[in-house]
Amino acid sequence: MHRSLPVVLSFALLSACSAAKNSAPSAAAKPVFASVETEPVPSLQDAADDPAIWIHPTDPARSLIIGTDKKNGLDVYDLSGKRVQSLPDGRMNNVDLRYGFALGGAEVAIVAATNRTDQTLALYAVDADGRLSNVADGKIATGLLDPYGLCMYRSPKGEYFVFANDNDSGAFKQWQLEARGNKVGARQVREFAVGSQAEGCAADDGTGHLYIAEEDVGLWRYSAAPDGGSERTQIDSVANGHLTDDAEGVTIFYGSGDTGYVIVSSQGSNDYNVYLRNGDNKFLGKFAIVASPEGIDGTSDTDGIDVTSTALGAAFPHGVFVAQDGKNTNPSAAQNFKLVPWERIAAALGLPL
């Protein structure tokens, strides 16, 4: 999952599925380590899932990580990993955001999340200090039995869309967001199916591509336009490619023009695949988050990820990559999110800064 750039992250127990997976990254993955980890989520066992990076409009060092606790709601962390806001509004699974939405005479960042408690889309506005407030126009029913993955898209026309999928069926829906006074509503504009269970997705606001990780199959590229239909191109596969099931979180690192990278969590191999953002999305390599010299443990069984190329102050001068950690081990605690300075990933894979 990725956000478009604004104008100017019991104890940790794995689910039965995750427990069966190897906890070591693949030999092909280049090691990097996190410089920050967030406080553990309040809920135990398999709870943390997906992060979204909110970039402060005037002071990027005050940017925030919005993370889901899929047993409780949303938690917001500063770049030191401290929790600064908690919204116990339901079983939020995936989260994304976009900037510049016109609402009530001002432009705000809109945060969307799938709420599995009541099968709705949760919508929040972010104020200038990074505080989230509910702006949904009532209960926005998804019509999905168990809303699961989610990502957002801003079209070249300035239209805002939300994609969400059902847990097991592979069904996707697309809604257009609409300002209704000081509230935000959603109108369904598209429905399609990927074939089997999917969760992670990311829409590229620059190219108009929608990337979907079909968990046991691979990575697909669709059109993000509401009339995009179901036509798709396979970028990578689980069967004979560079992914190890489950293919999970997806995010986009924006460079200039159409340059940059698409990043996918290869959950079964405990690492992250990097592809070119342009052309045919050439595979560039893998990296894994390993234990740091300062004692921050590495990541395994990652669900959601996010990244930004925006400089976020002295701690993250070239941007940051954020990953959910499925097994927080040092010390043993509930799940959390790890933050990796982008320059470490670029150096490991030989990517230009």
Secondary structure by P-SEA (a helix, b strand, c coil): ccccccccccccccccccccccccccccbbbbbbcccccccccccccccbbbbbbcccccccbbbbbbcccbbbbbbccccccccccccccccccccccccccccbbbbbbbbbbccccbbbbbbbcccbbbbbbccccccccccccccbbbbbccccccbbbbbcccccbbbbbbbbbcccbbbbbbccccccccccccccccccccbbbbbcccbbbbbbbcccccccbbbbccccccccccccccbbbbbbccccccbbbbccccccbbbbbbccccccccbbbbbccccccccccccccccccccccccccccccbbbbbbccccccccccbbbbbcaaaaaaaacccc
